[in-house]
Amino acid sequence: MTNSQFTIPSRRQWLAAAALLAITGFQRTALAQATLVQVWKDPNCGCCQLWVEHLQASGFKVEVRDVGNTAARKRLGMPEKLGSCHTATVGGYVIEGHVPAADIHRLLKTRPVALGLSVPGMPIGSPGMDGPEYKGRKDAYDVLLVQKDGSTQSFQRYPGQGRMAQRGGIQRASDGGGGGAGVVALPWVSAEVRRIDKATRKVALKHAEIPNLDMPPMSMVFQVKRPEQLDALQVGQKVRFQAVQENGAYWVVNIEAAAM
């Protein structure tokens, strides 16, 4: 055979090559699907958007649906008690709340039998809740591995520092003398209404500092204890409100129009 000659592949070789290309293409498609994250969130939630940016910086492709996440959480089977301000799906798993990208990568690599991961509430120091306005403060929290029956176990533990003690789910302060605890008087905080969702009992507020929560000025979506108070609100309205943290979630306990 001279250098100008070449061997024509056999039919078997052609079939083997085609199969290899098909497998490679399937693997690439599966990888792309595994790294695509679909997110349901409120359009006015600043910390949700920061979490999206955290995922994008970690190599994920993210599709955002700014329609709120209550319906998506229910449809996907994530228990409400494990809820947060956004819900996502990736690689066949459900992701609830401010789960670090590193834990999502680990989930996709190890592929445990589970519904997904959750960080209930909105712990300060978690991705999206870790901006410079928090001055390095970090709350302790667990990333939970959630089973389809709603049971959980710790998937990753993150230590915290500087968090206000809580008893009974409502912020309380020690009297410093060992004589028990008293309920902290809730301050009134000024805000502007950005969005009202009566169906899910939520309101998005651009608010000033909330001293009892050690929360700096930002835009946040709150659950509302007394949903009838939403009837008197309008988007763009200046209001004042009182808020607490309870069972990992932030709640407005009172809200009213601000005095002119």
C-alpha positions in Angstrom: 0.0 0.0 0.0 1.4 3.4 -0.9 1.1 6.6 1.1 -1.6 7.8 -1.3 -3.8 4.8 -0.4 -6.1 4.5 2.6 -8.2 1.9 4.2 -12.0 2.3 3.8 -13.6 1.6 7.2 -15.8 -1.4 7.4 -19.5 -1.3 8.2 -18.8 -2.5 11.7 -16.3 0.3 12.2 -18.8 2.9 11.0 -21.4 1.6 13.3 -19.0 1.6 16.3 -17.9 5.2 15.5 -21.6 6.3 15.2 -22.4 4.6 18.5 -19.5 6.3 20.2 -20.6 9.7 18.9 -24.1 9.0 20.1 -22.9 8.1 23.6 -20.7 11.2 23.7 -23.5 13.4 22.6 -25.9 11.9 25.2 -23.3 12.4 27.9 -22.9 16.1 26.9 -26.6 16.5 26.9 -27.0 14.9 30.3 -24.2 17.1 31.7 -25.8 20.2 30.3 -29.2 19.2 31.8 -27.6 18.4 35.1 -26.0 21.9 35.4 -29.1 23.8 34.3 -30.9 25.3 37.3 -34.5 26.5 37.0 -35.4 29.0 39.7 -38.8 30.2 40.9 -38.5 33.4 43.0 -40.2 36.7 43.7 -39.1 39.5 41.3 -38.5 41.9 44.1 -36.3 39.6 46.3 -32.8 41.0 46.3 -31.2 38.1 48.1 -32.8 35.6 45.7 -31.1 37.4 42.8 -27.8 37.4 44.6 -28.1 33.6 45.1 -28.7 33.2 41.3 -25.5 35.2 40.7 -23.7 32.9 43.1 -24.8 29.9 41.1 -23.8 31.5 37.8 -20.3 32.3 39.2 -20.0 28.6 40.2 -20.6 27.4 36.6 -24.3 26.8 36.6 -26.6 28.0 33.8 -29.7 29.5 35.5 -33.2 30.1 34.2 -35.2 32.4 36.4 -39.0 32.5 36.6 -40.1 35.6 38.6 -43.5 34.3 39.6 -42.9 33.5 43.3 -42.1 30.1 44.6 -45.0 28.9 46.7 -46.8 27.0 43.9 -43.5 25.5 42.6 -42.5 24.3 46.1 -45.8 22.6 46.6 -45.8 21.1 43.1 -42.3 19.7 43.5 -43.1 18.2 46.9 -40.8 20.2 49.1 -42.4 20.5 52.6 -43.6 24.0 53.5 -41.8 23.7 56.9 -38.5 23.5 54.9 -39.4 26.5 52.8 -37.4 29.6 51.9 -37.7 32.5 49.5 -36.9 30.6 46.3 -37.2 27.1 44.9 -35.1 25.5 42.2 -34.6 22.3 40.3 -31.4 20.8 38.9 -30.5 17.3 37.6 -33.7 15.8 38.9 -33.4 17.3 42.4 -35.3 20.1 44.2 -33.2 22.9 45.8 -34.9 25.1 48.4 -33.4 28.3 49.7 -29.8 29.6 50.0 -28.0 26.3 49.4 -24.3 26.9 48.6 -23.3 25.9 45.0 -20.6 23.6 46.4 -23.2 21.5 48.0 -25.2 21.3 44.8 -22.1 20.2 42.9 -21.6 17.5 45.6 -25.2 16.4 45.3 -24.9 16.0 41.5 -21.6 14.1 41.9 -22.7 11.6 44.6 -26.4 11.3 43.3 -28.0 10.2 46.6 -31.6 8.9 46.6 -33.4 12.0 47.8 -35.9 14.7 46.9 -33.1 17.4 47.2 -31.5 19.9 49.4 -33.0 22.7 51.6 -31.7 25.6 53.7 -34.9 26.6 55.5 -35.5 30.3 56.1 -32.9 32.8 55.1 -29.8 32.5 57.4 -27.4 35.4 57.2 -24.0 34.3 55.9 -25.5 31.9 53.4 -25.0 32.6 49.7 -27.1 35.6 48.8 -27.4 36.7 52.4 -23.7 37.4 52.8 -23.2 40.9 51.4 -20.9 43.6 52.9 -23.9 45.2 54.6 -23.9 42.2 57.0 -20.3 43.1 58.2 -19.1 39.5 58.2 -21.9 38.2 60.4 -22.8 34.5 59.9 -25.6 32.5 61.3 -25.2 28.8 61.9 -27.2 26.6 59.6 -27.5 23.2 58.1 -28.0 22.2 54.5 -30.5 19.4 54.8 -30.8 16.4 52.6 -34.6 15.9 52.1 -36.2 12.6 51.4 -39.4 12.2 49.5 -41.3 11.4 52.7 -40.2 14.8 54.1 -37.6 13.4 56.5 -34.2 15.1 56.7 -30.6 14.7 57.7 -27.7 17.1 57.7 -25.9 17.2 54.4 -23.5 20.0 55.4 -23.1 22.0 58.6 -22.0 25.7 58.5 -20.9 27.2 61.9 -22.1 30.7 62.8 -21.2 33.7 64.9 -22.8 36.7 66.4 -26.4 35.6 66.2 -29.0 36.8 68.7 -30.3 34.1 71.0 -33.8 32.9 70.2 -36.4 31.2 72.5 -39.7 29.9 71.4 -39.0 31.1 67.8 -39.4 34.8 68.7 -36.5 37.2 69.3 -35.7 37.6 73.0 -32.9 39.3 74.9 -31.3 38.2 78.1 -31.4 40.6 81.1 -27.7 39.8 81.7 -28.3 38.9 85.3 -29.3 35.3 85.0 -32.9 36.2 86.0 -34.6 35.0 82.9 -35.4 36.7 79.6 -37.8 39.4 78.5 -39.5 39.9 75.1 -37.7 42.5 73.1 -39.9 45.5 72.2 -40.2 45.4 68.4 -39.1 48.6 66.7 -41.2 50.2 63.9 -39.2 50.2 60.6 -39.9 52.4 57.6 -40.3 50.8 54.2 -41.8 51.0 50.7 -44.1 48.4 49.4 -42.7 46.8 46.2 -45.1 43.8 45.7 -48.2 42.4 47.4 -49.2 38.7 47.1 -52.4 38.1 49.0 -52.7 34.5 47.8 -49.5 33.5 49.5 -49.7 36.1 52.4 -46.5 37.8 51.4 -45.3 41.3 50.9 -42.0 42.6 49.3 -40.6 45.6 51.1 -37.6 47.9 50.5 -36.9 48.6 54.1 -34.6 50.4 56.4 -32.4 48.6 59.0 -34.4 46.2 61.2 -32.5 46.4 64.6 -34.1 43.4 66.3 -33.2 41.2 63.4 -29.7 42.8 62.9 -30.7 43.2 59.3 -29.3 46.1 57.2 -31.4 48.0 54.6 -32.4 45.9 51.7 -35.3 44.5 49.7 -36.9 41.4 51.2 -40.0 39.3 50.9 -41.8 38.7 54.2 -44.6 36.4 55.2 -47.4 38.3 56.9 -49.0 37.2 60.2 -52.2 39.1 59.7 -53.0 38.9 56.0 -56.0 41.2 56.3 -53.5 44.0 56.7 -52.5 43.6 53.1 -55.9 44.9 52.0 -55.0 48.4 53.0 -51.6 48.4 51.1 -50.7 49.6 47.7 -47.5 49.1 45.6 -45.3 52.2 46.0 -46.8 53.1 49.4 -44.7 54.3 52.3 -45.3 52.1 55.3 -43.9 51.2 58.7 -43.8 47.7 60.0 -42.6 45.3 62.8 -41.0 42.0 62.0 -39.7 38.9 63.7 -37.8 35.8 62.8 -39.8 32.6 63.6 -38.8 29.0 62.7 -36.3 30.2 60.2 -38.6 32.6 58.3 -39.1 36.4 58.5 -42.6 37.5 59.4 -44.3 40.9 59.4 -46.4 41.0 62.6 -47.8 44.6 62.0 -47.8 46.9 59.0 -49.5 50.2 58.4 -49.3 53.4 56.3 -46.5 55.7 57.4 -47.5 59.0 58.9 -47.2 61.9 56.4 
